[in-house]
Amino acid sequence: MKKVLGGLGLLSLLAISVLAVPSYAGNTVPPKRVATVPRYNVSKEVTLEGTIRSVVSKPTVGMALGTHLMLATSKGPVDAHIGDFVFKGSHPLSVAAGQSVKVTGAMTTIKNKEIFLVRTIDTGGHLTTVRTERGFLIVPGVKGRIAQTSEKEGQR
């Protein structure tokens, strides 16, 4: 008799747990992550000259990720996005507040804010390319790794 009651108890517990799982299935909605890719339009590319007011390496809430140069230009303040990759690699960019720069890029809107996507930055004779002509950030060493991979694959 104890075996039958123990088996029924186990079977009842199993049935309740199986039926309880679907009732909780629809209660939690996973957070929806939406990545917005900034549109870089090369036909709207312009060159701005200005002075760096500040270098923001840790953006605040609402800003695009990556490093920003807050520029003072003749047309007013500009939030210029340069990303983090320009500070890495064998020839890292060195900029500071008060420095005069010439930036080429395109203005776009990210998170309802106007932002200037920098493609090249000229810091007094030293030109650094930040983005490709299609607007993608250039990662130091990637082109070399792709070439090495292609060479290795050809040797197989």
N, C-alpha and C positions, 0 to 999 in steps of 0.2 A: 504494500500500500504506500509506503514511504517513497518507493521508486516512482510510482505512478504520479503522486503529488509533486514530487521534485521535477519530474519530466514535464508535467503540465505547467508548473510555475515557470520553468525555463522557457517553454514554448510560448506562454503568455507574455513574458518579458521580451522575447524576441519579436513577437507580433506587434507589441506596442511600440518598440523602438523603430521597427520598419515603417510603421504608419506615421510616426512622429516626424521623421526626417523630411518627407515631402511638405509637411505643413510649414516648416521653417525655410524651405528652399526659396520662396519668392520674397521674403521679408527684407533681405539685404540687397541693396542695389550697389554694385561696385562703382567707384568713382570713375567718371568718364574723363579720360585724358585726351586732350586735343592739342596736337602740336601744330602751330601755325608757322609755315615756312615763309620768311619774308620774300617778297617779290622784288627781284633786282631787274630793273629795266635799263639796259645799257643805252637806249635812245634818250633817256632822261638824265644821263650822266653830266655832272657839272663839276667845276673845280672851285673850291672855296679857300680863301686865305684867312687866317686868324691866329689868335693867341690861345694857348691852352690855359683855361682857367683852373681846371682840376682834372686829375686822372682817377676815374672811379673803377677800381679793380673788383670790388664786391658790390654789385648792383643792388639797389633797394627794391622793395616789393613793387611790382608793376613795370620794372625795367626788363629789357631783354638780357639774357645771360651773356656773360663775357665782359671784357673791359670796354669802358666808354671814355672818350675824351670830351669834356665839356669845353666847347670852343666859344670864344668871343669873336664874332665876325662883324663886318660892316653892316650886315643885314640883321644882326641880333644874335642871341645865344643859339648854339646848335649842339645837339646831343649826337656825337659821332661815334658809332659802334665800330670797334676794330677787332673784337674777339680776343682770345687769350693766346692764340698760336704765334703771334708776332713776337712774343716775349720768350719763345723757346727756340731751340735749334742752335746752329753754329753761329748765326748772325742775329742775335736778338735785338729788337728795337728798344731804344732808350729815349724816353720822353719825360718831360717834367713841366710843372706849372710855370707859366711865364714864357715858355718857348714858342716861337713863331713857327707855324706849319702851313703847308699847302696840301689839302686833301682833295682827292678826286673820288667821286662816288655818286650815289643816287639816293634821293629822299624817298622814304616809304613810311607807312603807318603800321606800327606793331602795338597791340594792346591799346588801341585808341590814342597812341602818342606818335608824333612825328619823330622819326629817327633817320639820321644820315648814315647809310651803309658805306663805309669807306672801302674803296678798292685799292687805291694807292695813297701813300702818305710820304710827303717830301719834308724832311727835317733839316733844311739848309744844305742841300747838296747830296744828301743820302736818300735815295728813293727806295721805299719798301713796298712791295706788292702784298696786300692783305687778302684780296679775293681774286678769283678768276674773273674773266669777262662775263661769265654767267652768274656771278654773285656768290659762289661757294668759297668759304674760308679755305685758305691754303694751309695745309698741315705740313710742318717741316719734316723732311725725310720720306714722305709717302711716295713721291715720284721715284726715288731711288729704290724703295722696297718693291714697288711694282716692277721696275726694270729687272731687279735681281730675281724676282719670282719668275718672270718671263724667261730669263736666261736659264734658270734651273730647270724649268719645265721643258725647255728645248733640248737639254742634255740627257733627258731620260731615255 
